[in-house]
Amino acid sequence: MFDSEDAIMKVYLWICVFINAGIGVGCWLDPLGVLGPTGISVLDPNGLVELRAMYGGLEVGLALFLAWCAMDDRRFRTGVMAMTLMLVGLSLSRLATWLVFMPEGQLHPFLIVIELGGAITGGMLLWRTRSI
């Protein structure tokens, strides 16, 4: 049965698909243009290969997985769980490292809020759709 929680999970998944696909394709085309504001730089072509693989390939692969999950209501929770756990790891790692180094600028605090917000949203969806 498809209910309102399923609809919200599907919307959450498709939002995540488009965000991850956008980051991934952007990193394939211009990794330093996309990632430069975070302070990432490369020393030689090996660095560009790594940025395109890890940020481009991984993000596009995640987007494809989430799209697959979003196409069948039996996979909604799997996709939401994957995205939620990824966002928890990303946001907590970013927060811990930011607290140690305290770099100037507001980009990382902004990303921490966005990532934690996505993780909390995913966690709430998983909680509301749990089996008792």
A tleap script that builds the chain and sets N, CA, C and O, in Angstrom:
source leaprc.protein.ff14SB
mol = sequence {
  NMET PHE ASP SER GLU ASP ALA ILE MET LYS
  VAL TYR LEU TRP ILE CYS VAL PHE ILE ASN
  ALA GLY ILE GLY VAL GLY CYS TRP LEU ASP
  PRO LEU GLY VAL LEU GLY PRO THR GLY ILE
  SER VAL LEU ASP PRO ASN GLY LEU VAL GLU
  LEU ARG ALA MET TYR GLY GLY LEU GLU VAL
  GLY LEU ALA LEU PHE LEU ALA TRP CYS ALA
  MET ASP ASP ARG ARG PHE ARG THR GLY VAL
  MET ALA MET THR LEU MET LEU VAL GLY LEU
  SER LEU SER ARG LEU ALA THR TRP LEU VAL
  PHE MET PRO GLU GLY GLN LEU HIE PRO PHE
  LEU ILE VAL ILE GLU LEU GLY GLY ALA ILE
  THR GLY GLY MET LEU LEU TRP ARG THR ARG
  SER CILE
}
set mol.1.N position { 0.836 -1.185 0.000 }
set mol.1.CA position { 0.000 0.000 0.000 }
set mol.1.C position { 0.881 1.249 0.000 }
set mol.1.O position { 1.847 1.334 0.757 }
set mol.2.N position { 0.549 2.192 -0.834 }
set mol.2.CA position { 1.306 3.438 -0.975 }
set mol.2.C position { 0.599 4.506 -0.161 }
set mol.2.O position { -0.538 4.867 -0.465 }
set mol.3.N position { 1.267 5.021 0.883 }
set mol.3.CA position { 0.628 6.018 1.743 }
set mol.3.C position { 1.448 7.299 1.754 }
set mol.3.O position { 2.406 7.441 0.994 }
set mol.4.N position { 1.064 8.233 2.624 }
set mol.4.CA position { 1.732 9.538 2.634 }
set mol.4.C position { 3.203 9.428 3.030 }
set mol.4.O position { 4.034 10.163 2.497 }
set mol.5.N position { 3.542 8.522 3.957 }
set mol.5.CA position { 4.953 8.343 4.318 }
set mol.5.C position { 5.758 7.832 3.127 }
set mol.5.O position { 6.895 8.251 2.912 }
set mol.6.N position { 5.159 6.921 2.354 }
set mol.6.CA position { 5.836 6.440 1.149 }
set mol.6.C position { 6.073 7.593 0.174 }
set mol.6.O position { 7.144 7.703 -0.423 }
set mol.7.N position { 5.074 8.438 0.022 }
set mol.7.CA position { 5.206 9.577 -0.890 }
set mol.7.C position { 6.320 10.507 -0.432 }
set mol.7.O position { 7.095 11.000 -1.251 }
set mol.8.N position { 6.403 10.749 0.864 }
set mol.8.CA position { 7.454 11.627 1.393 }
set mol.8.C position { 8.826 10.983 1.198 }
set mol.8.O position { 9.784 11.662 0.830 }
set mol.9.N position { 8.925 9.663 1.447 }
set mol.9.CA position { 10.206 8.984 1.233 }
set mol.9.C position { 10.613 9.054 -0.235 }
set mol.9.O position { 11.786 9.257 -0.548 }
set mol.10.N position { 9.646 8.887 -1.133 }
set mol.10.CA position { 9.953 8.945 -2.560 }
set mol.10.C position { 10.460 10.336 -2.949 }
set mol.10.O position { 11.421 10.457 -3.709 }
set mol.11.N position { 9.822 11.374 -2.436 }
set mol.11.CA position { 10.274 12.743 -2.710 }
set mol.11.C position { 11.682 12.956 -2.151 }
set mol.11.O position { 12.545 13.511 -2.830 }
set mol.12.N position { 11.910 12.513 -0.911 }
set mol.12.CA position { 13.237 12.620 -0.283 }
set mol.12.C position { 14.288 11.947 -1.165 }
set mol.12.O position { 15.354 12.510 -1.412 }
set mol.13.N position { 13.981 10.741 -1.635 }
set mol.13.CA position { 14.935 10.009 -2.469 }
set mol.13.C position { 15.227 10.748 -3.772 }
set mol.13.O position { 16.386 10.853 -4.176 }
set mol.14.N position { 14.186 11.264 -4.437 }
set mol.14.CA position { 14.415 11.953 -5.709 }
set mol.14.C position { 15.181 13.253 -5.510 }
set mol.14.O position { 15.986 13.628 -6.362 }
set mol.15.N position { 14.947 13.944 -4.409 }
set mol.15.CA position { 15.753 15.137 -4.106 }
set mol.15.C position { 17.220 14.731 -3.970 }
set mol.15.O position { 18.106 15.389 -4.516 }
set mol.16.N position { 17.466 13.650 -3.242 }
set mol.16.CA position { 18.841 13.158 -3.059 }
set mol.16.C position { 19.451 12.706 -4.377 }
set mol.16.O position { 20.641 12.914 -4.611 }
set mol.17.N position { 18.647 12.089 -5.244 }
set mol.17.CA position { 19.135 11.679 -6.565 }
set mol.17.C position { 19.656 12.896 -7.323 }
set mol.17.O position { 20.773 12.881 -7.841 }
set mol.18.N position { 18.841 13.950 -7.385 }
set mol.18.CA position { 19.228 15.117 -8.179 }
set mol.18.C position { 20.417 15.860 -7.574 }
set mol.18.O position { 21.274 16.352 -8.308 }
set mol.19.N position { 20.480 15.947 -6.257 }
set mol.19.CA position { 21.628 16.603 -5.616 }
set mol.19.C position { 22.909 15.814 -5.892 }
set mol.19.O position { 23.912 16.384 -6.320 }
set mol.20.N position { 22.873 14.506 -5.647 }
set mol.20.CA position { 24.074 13.686 -5.843 }
set mol.20.C position { 24.474 13.610 -7.311 }
set mol.20.O position { 25.662 13.666 -7.630 }
set mol.21.N position { 23.503 13.484 -8.201 }
set mol.21.CA position { 23.820 13.448 -9.631 }
set mol.21.C position { 24.421 14.778 -10.072 }
set mol.21.O position { 25.371 14.800 -10.855 }
set mol.22.N position { 23.879 15.878 -9.581 }
set mol.22.CA position { 24.413 17.192 -9.938 }
set mol.22.C position { 25.843 17.376 -9.476 }
set mol.22.O position { 26.689 17.857 -10.230 }
set mol.23.N position { 26.114 16.993 -8.235 }
set mol.23.CA position { 27.487 17.085 -7.719 }
set mol.23.C position { 28.406 16.170 -8.527 }
set mol.23.O position { 29.510 16.565 -8.904 }
set mol.24.N position { 27.949 14.959 -8.787 }
set mol.24.CA position { 28.774 14.003 -9.517 }
set mol.24.C position { 29.100 14.451 -10.928 }
set mol.24.O position { 30.261 14.420 -11.334 }
set mol.25.N position { 28.095 14.864 -11.678 }
set mol.25.CA position { 28.336 15.315 -13.054 }
set mol.25.C position { 29.200 16.577 -13.041 }
set mol.25.O position { 30.099 16.730 -13.868 }
set mol.26.N position { 28.922 17.478 -12.098 }
set mol.26.CA position { 29.755 18.676 -11.977 }
set mol.26.C position { 31.209 18.328 -11.724 }
set mol.26.O position { 32.109 18.965 -12.270 }
set mol.27.N position { 31.440 17.322 -10.899 }
set mol.27.CA position { 32.819 16.902 -10.588 }
set mol.27.C position { 33.473 16.167 -11.750 }
set mol.27.O position { 34.697 16.190 -11.881 }
set mol.28.N position { 32.682 15.519 -12.591 }
set mol.28.CA position { 33.256 14.937 -13.805 }
set mol.28.C position { 33.719 16.042 -14.752 }
set mol.28.O position { 34.804 15.971 -15.328 }
set mol.29.N position { 32.876 17.063 -14.902 }
set mol.29.CA position { 33.153 18.111 -15.882 }
set mol.29.C position { 34.201 19.112 -15.409 }
set mol.29.O position { 35.090 19.489 -16.173 }
set mol.30.N position { 34.100 19.542 -14.153 }
set mol.30.CA position { 34.991 20.581 -13.628 }
set mol.30.C position { 35.176 20.391 -12.126 }
set mol.30.O position { 34.612 21.144 -11.332 }
set mol.31.N position { 35.962 19.387 -11.731 }
set mol.31.CA position { 36.066 19.082 -10.304 }
set mol.31.C position { 36.575 20.247 -9.460 }
set mol.31.O position { 36.099 20.450 -8.343 }
set mol.32.N position { 37.521 21.002 -9.968 }
set mol.32.CA position { 38.036 22.120 -9.175 }
set mol.32.C position { 37.039 23.270 -9.114 }
set mol.32.O position { 37.001 24.005 -8.127 }
set mol.33.N position { 36.244 23.432 -10.145 }
set mol.33.CA position { 35.204 24.460 -10.116 }
set mol.33.C position { 34.139 24.155 -9.081 }
set mol.33.O position { 33.649 25.053 -8.396 }
set mol.34.N position { 33.782 22.883 -8.969 }
set mol.34.CA position { 32.755 22.472 -8.004 }
set mol.34.C position { 33.326 22.416 -6.591 }
set mol.34.O position { 32.698 22.891 -5.645 }
set mol.35.N position { 34.509 21.841 -6.451 }
set mol.35.CA position { 35.072 21.591 -5.122 }
set mol.35.C position { 36.023 22.679 -4.642 }
set mol.35.O position { 36.389 22.698 -3.467 }
set mol.36.N position { 36.428 23.579 -5.520 }
set mol.36.CA position { 37.359 24.634 -5.152 }
set mol.36.C position { 36.944 25.452 -3.936 }
set mol.36.O position { 37.791 25.749 -3.094 }
set mol.37.N position { 35.663 25.830 -3.812 }
set mol.37.CA position { 35.259 26.619 -2.641 }
set mol.37.C position { 35.502 25.914 -1.303 }
set mol.37.O position { 35.567 26.572 -0.265 }
set mol.38.N position { 35.637 24.591 -1.315 }
set mol.38.CA position { 35.902 23.873 -0.061 }
set mol.38.C position { 37.382 23.866 0.295 }
set mol.38.O position { 37.762 23.385 1.362 }
set mol.39.N position { 38.221 24.398 -0.595 }
set mol.39.CA position { 39.652 24.445 -0.329 }
set mol.39.C position { 40.432 23.306 -0.952 }
set mol.39.O position { 41.637 23.194 -0.729 }
set mol.40.N position { 39.777 22.463 -1.724 }
set mol.40.CA position { 40.466 21.340 -2.370 }
set mol.40.C position { 41.322 21.858 -3.516 }
set mol.40.O position { 40.895 22.720 -4.284 }
set mol.41.N position { 42.521 21.329 -3.622 }
set mol.41.CA position { 43.396 21.633 -4.749 }
set mol.41.C position { 44.111 20.342 -5.151 }
set mol.41.O position { 44.131 19.368 -4.399 }
set mol.42.N position { 44.693 20.356 -6.340 }
set mol.42.CA position { 45.438 19.188 -6.809 }
set mol.42.C position { 46.823 19.631 -7.260 }
set mol.42.O position { 47.027 20.778 -7.657 }
set mol.43.N position { 47.768 18.705 -7.192 }
set mol.43.CA position { 49.150 19.007 -7.559 }
set mol.43.C position { 49.493 18.578 -8.976 }
set mol.43.O position { 50.400 19.136 -9.592 }
set mol.44.N position { 48.768 17.583 -9.501 }
set mol.44.CA position { 49.063 17.079 -10.840 }
set mol.44.C position { 47.833 16.335 -11.361 }
set mol.44.O position { 46.833 16.242 -10.650 }
set mol.45.N position { 47.885 15.801 -12.589 }
set mol.45.CA position { 46.728 15.106 -13.160 }
set mol.45.C position { 46.224 13.929 -12.321 }
set mol.45.O position { 45.043 13.590 -12.395 }
set mol.46.N position { 47.088 13.304 -11.534 }
set mol.46.CA position { 46.627 12.218 -10.665 }
set mol.46.C position { 45.543 12.707 -9.712 }
set mol.46.O position { 44.590 11.982 -9.426 }
set mol.47.N position { 45.687 13.921 -9.226 }
set mol.47.CA position { 44.685 14.487 -8.332 }
set mol.47.C position { 43.348 14.677 -9.030 }
set mol.47.O position { 42.299 14.438 -8.432 }
set mol.48.N position { 43.373 15.104 -10.292 }
set mol.48.CA position { 42.124 15.262 -11.040 }
set mol.48.C position { 41.446 13.920 -11.271 }
set mol.48.O position { 40.221 13.816 -11.197 }
set mol.49.N position { 42.247 12.888 -11.554 }
set mol.49.CA position { 41.680 11.539 -11.702 }
set mol.49.C position { 40.962 11.149 -10.416 }
set mol.49.O position { 39.840 10.644 -10.456 }
set mol.50.N position { 41.601 11.380 -9.288 }
set mol.50.CA position { 41.016 11.005 -7.999 }
set mol.50.C position { 39.751 11.801 -7.700 }
set mol.50.O position { 38.762 11.234 -7.235 }
set mol.51.N position { 39.768 13.102 -7.958 }
set mol.51.CA position { 38.570 13.917 -7.720 }
set mol.51.C position { 37.415 13.458 -8.599 }
set mol.51.O position { 36.280 13.344 -8.135 }
set mol.52.N position { 37.705 13.195 -9.867 }
set mol.52.CA position { 36.633 12.759 -10.770 }
set mol.52.C position { 36.097 11.390 -10.373 }
set mol.52.O position { 34.896 11.139 -10.474 }
set mol.53.N position { 36.978 10.506 -9.922 }
set mol.53.CA position { 36.534 9.169 -9.518 }
set mol.53.C position { 35.762 9.214 -8.204 }
set mol.53.O position { 34.640 8.715 -8.119 }
set mol.54.N position { 36.366 9.813 -7.182 }
set mol.54.CA position { 35.760 9.773 -5.842 }
set mol.54.C position { 34.558 10.700 -5.706 }
set mol.54.O position { 33.572 10.330 -5.069 }
set mol.55.N position { 34.617 11.872 -6.277 }
set mol.55.CA position { 33.491 12.783 -6.152 }
set mol.55.C position { 32.527 12.634 -7.313 }
set mol.55.O position { 31.313 12.629 -7.108 }
set mol.56.N position { 33.043 12.511 -8.529 }
set mol.56.CA position { 32.164 12.336 -9.676 }
set mol.56.C position { 31.544 10.953 -9.720 }
set mol.56.O position { 30.322 10.806 -9.710 }
set mol.57.N position { 32.398 9.941 -9.771 }
set mol.57.CA position { 31.910 8.566 -9.902 }
set mol.57.C position { 31.101 8.090 -8.718 }
set mol.57.O position { 30.046 7.479 -8.887 }
set mol.58.N position { 31.584 8.364 -7.526 }
set mol.58.CA position { 30.874 7.914 -6.328 }
set mol.58.C position { 29.513 8.594 -6.196 }
set mol.58.O position { 28.520 7.945 -5.868 }
set mol.59.N position { 29.468 9.898 -6.451 }
set mol.59.CA position { 28.193 10.621 -6.348 }
set mol.59.C position { 27.196 10.150 -7.407 }
set mol.59.O position { 26.015 9.970 -7.108 }
set mol.60.N position { 27.659 9.953 -8.632 }
set mol.60.CA position { 26.756 9.466 -9.684 }
set mol.60.C position { 26.305 8.045 -9.370 }
set mol.60.O position { 25.133 7.717 -9.558 }
set mol.61.N position { 27.211 7.200 -8.897 }
set mol.61.CA position { 26.829 5.840 -8.501 }
set mol.61.C position { 25.784 5.843 -7.402 }
set mol.61.O position { 24.827 5.071 -7.450 }
set mol.62.N position { 25.962 6.706 -6.410 }
set mol.62.CA position { 24.968 6.824 -5.341 }
set mol.62.C position { 23.638 7.307 -5.901 }
set mol.62.O position { 22.585 6.801 -5.516 }
set mol.63.N position { 23.675 8.274 -6.800 }
set mol.63.CA position { 22.438 8.771 -7.410 }
set mol.63.C position { 21.710 7.658 -8.161 }
set mol.63.O position { 20.487 7.553 -8.079 }
set mol.64.N position { 22.451 6.833 -8.888 }
set mol.64.CA position { 21.827 5.721 -9.614 }
set mol.64.C position { 21.201 4.713 -8.649 }
set mol.64.O position { 20.100 4.218 -8.890 }
set mol.65.N position { 21.904 4.413 -7.560 }
set mol.65.CA position { 21.352 3.502 -6.558 }
set mol.65.C position { 20.077 4.078 -5.941 }
set mol.65.O position { 19.083 3.368 -5.793 }
set mol.66.N position { 20.105 5.351 -5.587 }
set mol.66.CA position { 18.925 5.973 -4.985 }
set mol.66.C position { 17.766 6.042 -5.974 }
set mol.66.O position { 16.610 5.886 -5.579 }
set mol.67.N position { 18.057 6.272 -7.253 }
set mol.67.CA position { 17.001 6.266 -8.269 }
set mol.67.C position { 16.376 4.879 -8.363 }
set mol.67.O position { 15.156 4.751 -8.465 }
set mol.68.N position { 17.201 3.853 -8.331 }
set mol.68.CA position { 16.692 2.473 -8.342 }
set mol.68.C position { 15.792 2.240 -7.130 }
set mol.68.O position { 14.724 1.640 -7.253 }
set mol.69.N position { 16.219 2.709 -5.975 }
set mol.69.CA position { 15.401 2.560 -4.760 }
set mol.69.C position { 14.088 3.326 -4.880 }
set mol.69.O position { 13.047 2.854 -4.422 }
set mol.70.N position { 14.134 4.499 -5.491 }
set mol.70.CA position { 12.941 5.347 -5.591 }
set mol.70.C position { 11.907 4.796 -6.566 }
set mol.70.O position { 10.762 5.249 -6.566 }
set mol.71.N position { 12.286 3.835 -7.390 }
set mol.71.CA position { 11.368 3.308 -8.395 }
set mol.71.C position { 10.526 2.137 -7.913 }
set mol.71.O position { 9.707 1.616 -8.670 }
set mol.72.N position { 10.711 1.718 -6.680 }
set mol.72.CA position { 9.920 0.610 -6.138 }
set mol.72.C position { 9.701 0.857 -4.652 }
set mol.72.O position { 10.660 0.992 -3.892 }
set mol.73.N position { 8.448 0.916 -4.241 }
set mol.73.CA position { 8.157 1.257 -2.840 }
set mol.73.C position { 8.731 0.244 -1.852 }
set mol.73.O position { 8.873 0.558 -0.670 }
set mol.74.N position { 9.062 -0.958 -2.309 }
set mol.74.CA position { 9.697 -1.935 -1.412 }
set mol.74.C position { 11.157 -1.582 -1.126 }
set mol.74.O position { 11.763 -2.134 -0.208 }
set mol.75.N position { 11.717 -0.665 -1.912 }
set mol.75.CA position { 13.119 -0.267 -1.720 }
set mol.75.C position { 13.259 1.134 -1.130 }
set mol.75.O position { 14.379 1.598 -0.918 }
set mol.76.N position { 12.150 1.812 -0.862 }
set mol.76.CA position { 12.227 3.180 -0.337 }
set mol.76.C position { 13.077 3.246 0.923 }
set mol.76.O position { 13.986 4.069 1.022 }
set mol.77.N position { 12.780 2.375 1.889 }
set mol.77.CA position { 13.501 2.421 3.171 }
set mol.77.C position { 14.991 2.124 2.994 }
set mol.77.O position { 15.825 2.706 3.687 }
set mol.78.N position { 15.325 1.232 2.080 }
set mol.78.CA position { 16.733 0.922 1.821 }
set mol.78.C position { 17.471 2.170 1.339 }
set mol.78.O position { 18.561 2.477 1.822 }
set mol.79.N position { 16.880 2.877 0.398 }
set mol.79.CA position { 17.497 4.095 -0.120 }
set mol.79.C position { 17.596 5.181 0.928 }
set mol.79.O position { 18.623 5.849 1.046 }
set mol.80.N position { 16.525 5.359 1.693 }
set mol.80.CA position { 16.544 6.384 2.743 }
set mol.80.C position { 17.586 6.026 3.802 }
set mol.80.O position { 18.293 6.907 4.292 }
set mol.81.N position { 17.689 4.754 4.157 }
set mol.81.CA position { 18.694 4.332 5.136 }
set mol.81.C position { 20.105 4.612 4.612 }
set mol.81.O position { 20.944 5.141 5.340 }
set mol.82.N position { 20.364 4.259 3.360 }
set mol.82.CA position { 21.696 4.496 2.781 }
set mol.82.C position { 22.040 5.981 2.799 }
set mol.82.O position { 23.142 6.361 3.195 }
set mol.83.N position { 21.110 6.812 2.376 }
set mol.83.CA position { 21.374 8.249 2.325 }
set mol.83.C position { 21.523 8.826 3.726 }
set mol.83.O position { 22.383 9.674 3.960 }
set mol.84.N position { 20.696 8.373 4.649 }
set mol.84.CA position { 20.762 8.870 6.026 }
set mol.84.C position { 22.104 8.535 6.661 }
set mol.84.O position { 22.736 9.398 7.269 }
set mol.85.N position { 22.540 7.291 6.524 }
set mol.85.CA position { 23.823 6.893 7.110 }
set mol.85.C position { 24.990 7.630 6.456 }
set mol.85.O position { 25.945 8.010 7.133 }
set mol.86.N position { 24.914 7.832 5.148 }
set mol.86.CA position { 25.963 8.576 4.466 }
set mol.86.C position { 26.020 10.013 4.977 }
set mol.86.O position { 27.103 10.545 5.220 }
set mol.87.N position { 24.856 10.641 5.138 }
set mol.87.CA position { 24.819 12.023 5.620 }
set mol.87.C position { 25.267 12.140 7.072 }
set mol.87.O position { 25.891 13.132 7.448 }
set mol.88.N position { 24.958 11.141 7.890 }
set mol.88.CA position { 25.449 11.145 9.278 }
set mol.88.C position { 26.976 11.108 9.276 }
set mol.88.O position { 27.622 11.909 9.951 }
set mol.89.N position { 27.548 10.177 8.515 }
set mol.89.CA position { 29.005 10.076 8.452 }
set mol.89.C position { 29.649 11.335 7.903 }
set mol.89.O position { 30.655 11.807 8.434 }
set mol.90.N position { 29.079 11.874 6.852 }
set mol.90.CA position { 29.618 13.078 6.226 }
set mol.90.C position { 29.541 14.274 7.166 }
set mol.90.O position { 30.528 14.987 7.350 }
set mol.91.N position { 28.381 14.495 7.756 }
set mol.91.CA position { 28.199 15.679 8.603 }
set mol.91.C position { 29.014 15.601 9.887 }
set mol.91.O position { 29.601 16.599 10.303 }
set mol.92.N position { 29.060 14.439 10.519 }
set mol.92.CA position { 29.825 14.326 11.763 }
set mol.92.C position { 31.329 14.418 11.506 }
set mol.92.O position { 32.064 14.991 12.311 }
set mol.93.N position { 31.785 13.858 10.392 }
set mol.93.CA position { 33.204 13.989 10.033 }
set mol.93.C position { 33.550 15.443 9.737 }
set mol.93.O position { 34.587 15.944 10.171 }
set mol.94.N position { 32.678 16.111 8.999 }
set mol.94.CA position { 32.915 17.517 8.677 }
set mol.94.C position { 32.904 18.364 9.946 }
set mol.94.O position { 33.760 19.230 10.125 }
set mol.95.N position { 31.934 18.114 10.827 }
set mol.95.CA position { 31.832 18.880 12.072 }
set mol.95.C position { 33.065 18.685 12.948 }
set mol.95.O position { 33.640 19.655 13.441 }
set mol.96.N position { 33.469 17.432 13.140 }
set mol.96.CA position { 34.623 17.152 13.999 }
set mol.96.C position { 35.889 17.809 13.452 }
set mol.96.O position { 36.665 18.397 14.204 }
set mol.97.N position { 36.089 17.706 12.149 }
set mol.97.CA position { 37.284 18.283 11.544 }
set mol.97.C position { 37.221 19.806 11.553 }
set mol.97.O position { 38.230 20.471 11.785 }
set mol.98.N position { 36.043 20.354 11.303 }
set mol.98.CA position { 35.882 21.809 11.338 }
set mol.98.C position { 36.177 22.345 12.736 }
set mol.98.O position { 36.811 23.390 12.877 }
set mol.99.N position { 35.724 21.641 13.764 }
set mol.99.CA position { 35.986 22.085 15.136 }
set mol.99.C position { 37.475 22.058 15.476 }
set mol.99.O position { 37.945 22.883 16.259 }
set mol.100.N position { 38.212 21.129 14.900 }
set mol.100.CA position { 39.655 21.049 15.152 }
set mol.100.C position { 40.391 22.194 14.454 }
set mol.100.O position { 41.242 22.845 15.061 }
set mol.101.N position { 40.070 22.443 13.184 }
set mol.101.CA position { 40.840 23.403 12.393 }
set mol.101.C position { 40.216 24.795 12.312 }
set mol.101.O position { 40.929 25.772 12.081 }
set mol.102.N position { 38.913 24.904 12.496 }
set mol.102.CA position { 38.179 26.173 12.451 }
set mol.102.C position { 38.594 27.050 11.253 }
set mol.102.O position { 39.037 28.182 11.445 }
set mol.103.N position { 38.453 26.536 10.023 }
set mol.103.CA position { 38.826 27.358 8.869 }
set mol.103.C position { 37.892 28.563 8.741 }
set mol.103.O position { 36.749 28.537 9.197 }
set mol.104.N position { 38.402 29.605 8.115 }
set mol.104.CA position { 37.598 30.809 7.913 }
set mol.104.C position { 36.474 30.525 6.934 }
set mol.104.O position { 36.530 29.571 6.158 }
set mol.105.N position { 35.468 31.357 6.981 }
set mol.105.CA position { 34.361 31.255 6.045 }
set mol.105.C position { 33.180 30.506 6.628 }
set mol.105.O position { 33.274 29.870 7.677 }
set mol.106.N position { 32.073 30.598 5.920 }
set mol.106.CA position { 30.822 30.002 6.381 }
set mol.106.C position { 30.403 28.770 5.592 }
set mol.106.O position { 29.358 28.186 5.879 }
set mol.107.N position { 31.196 28.363 4.605 }
set mol.107.CA position { 30.791 27.230 3.766 }
set mol.107.C position { 30.634 25.945 4.566 }
set mol.107.O position { 29.611 25.270 4.451 }
set mol.108.N position { 31.619 25.602 5.364 }
set mol.108.CA position { 31.542 24.333 6.097 }
set mol.108.C position { 30.428 24.336 7.145 }
set mol.108.O position { 29.705 23.344 7.243 }
set mol.109.N position { 30.252 25.401 7.934 }
set mol.109.CA position { 29.092 25.403 8.837 }
set mol.109.C position { 27.768 25.260 8.077 }
set mol.109.O position { 26.858 24.570 8.538 }
set mol.110.N position { 27.662 25.908 6.920 }
set mol.110.CA position { 26.457 25.789 6.101 }
set mol.110.C position { 26.255 24.340 5.655 }
set mol.110.O position { 25.148 23.809 5.747 }
set mol.111.N position { 27.324 23.701 5.172 }
set mol.111.CA position { 27.218 22.309 4.726 }
set mol.111.C position { 26.894 21.368 5.880 }
set mol.111.O position { 26.151 20.402 5.703 }
set mol.112.N position { 27.446 21.643 7.062 }
set mol.112.CA position { 27.136 20.822 8.240 }
set mol.112.C position { 25.645 20.878 8.531 }
set mol.112.O position { 25.022 19.848 8.788 }
set mol.113.N position { 25.071 22.070 8.491 }
set mol.113.CA position { 23.633 22.226 8.756 }
set mol.113.C position { 22.810 21.487 7.699 }
set mol.113.O position { 21.852 20.791 8.035 }
set mol.114.N position { 23.176 21.637 6.435 }
set mol.114.CA position { 22.445 20.961 5.350 }
set mol.114.C position { 22.544 19.444 5.503 }
set mol.114.O position { 21.539 18.740 5.405 }
set mol.115.N position { 23.754 18.947 5.743 }
set mol.115.CA position { 23.958 17.496 5.858 }
set mol.115.C position { 23.255 16.927 7.086 }
set mol.115.O position { 22.606 15.884 7.000 }
set mol.116.N position { 23.377 17.602 8.224 }
set mol.116.CA position { 22.668 17.129 9.424 }
set mol.116.C position { 21.160 17.199 9.227 }
set mol.116.O position { 20.430 16.310 9.665 }
set mol.117.N position { 20.693 18.257 8.568 }
set mol.117.CA position { 19.261 18.367 8.287 }
set mol.117.C position { 18.756 17.217 7.429 }
set mol.117.O position { 17.686 16.667 7.687 }
set mol.118.N position { 19.529 16.854 6.408 }
set mol.118.CA position { 19.154 15.715 5.569 }
set mol.118.C position { 19.176 14.411 6.333 }
set mol.118.O position { 18.315 13.554 6.133 }
set mol.119.N position { 20.165 14.253 7.215 }
set mol.119.CA position { 20.256 13.033 8.031 }
set mol.119.C position { 19.094 12.948 9.013 }
set mol.119.O position { 18.501 11.882 9.185 }
set mol.120.N position { 18.769 14.054 9.650 }
set mol.120.CA position { 17.650 14.068 10.604 }
set mol.120.C position { 16.338 13.795 9.883 }
set mol.120.O position { 15.498 13.046 10.381 }
set mol.121.N position { 16.159 14.396 8.716 }
set mol.121.CA position { 14.943 14.143 7.931 }
set mol.121.C position { 14.837 12.667 7.572 }
set mol.121.O position { 13.776 12.062 7.729 }
set mol.122.N position { 15.930 12.087 7.092 }
set mol.122.CA position { 15.930 10.659 6.765 }
set mol.122.C position { 15.649 9.806 7.983 }
set mol.122.O position { 14.878 8.849 7.910 }
set mol.123.N position { 16.272 10.146 9.109 }
set mol.123.CA position { 16.030 9.402 10.348 }
set mol.123.C position { 14.581 9.465 10.785 }
set mol.123.O position { 14.019 8.470 11.242 }
set mol.124.N position { 13.975 10.639 10.643 }
set mol.124.CA position { 12.554 10.774 11.008 }
set mol.124.C position { 11.676 9.934 10.087 }
set mol.124.O position { 10.718 9.309 10.545 }
set mol.125.N position { 11.992 9.914 8.801 }
set mol.125.CA position { 11.225 9.079 7.871 }
set mol.125.C position { 11.363 7.604 8.218 }
set mol.125.O position { 10.385 6.858 8.183 }
set mol.126.N position { 12.567 7.190 8.551 }
set mol.126.CA position { 12.771 5.788 8.932 }
set mol.126.C position { 12.026 5.455 10.216 }
set mol.126.O position { 11.449 4.374 10.332 }
set mol.127.N position { 12.031 6.360 11.172 }
set mol.127.CA position { 11.325 6.142 12.433 }
set mol.127.C position { 9.818 6.019 12.194 }
set mol.127.O position { 9.164 5.134 12.745 }
set mol.128.N position { 9.281 6.907 11.375 }
set mol.128.CA position { 7.831 6.903 11.125 }
set mol.128.C position { 7.372 5.680 10.337 }
set mol.128.O position { 6.201 5.308 10.409 }
set mol.129.N position { 8.266 5.057 9.596 }
set mol.129.CA position { 7.863 3.923 8.757 }
set mol.129.C position { 8.394 2.591 9.275 }
set mol.129.O position { 8.385 1.592 8.557 }
set mol.130.N position { 8.856 2.581 10.523 }
set mol.130.CA position { 9.404 1.342 11.082 }
set mol.130.C position { 8.292 0.315 11.281 }
set mol.130.O position { 7.123 0.666 11.444 }
set mol.131.N position { 8.674 -0.939 11.266 }
set mol.131.CA position { 7.735 -2.025 11.563 }
set mol.131.C position { 7.812 -2.326 13.047 }
set mol.131.O position { 8.896 -2.426 13.621 }
set mol.132.N position { 6.671 -2.466 13.646 }
set mol.132.CA position { 6.634 -2.748 15.095 }
set mol.132.C position { 6.330 -4.207 15.312 }
set mol.132.O position { 6.253 -4.658 16.455 }
savepdb mol mol.pdb
quit
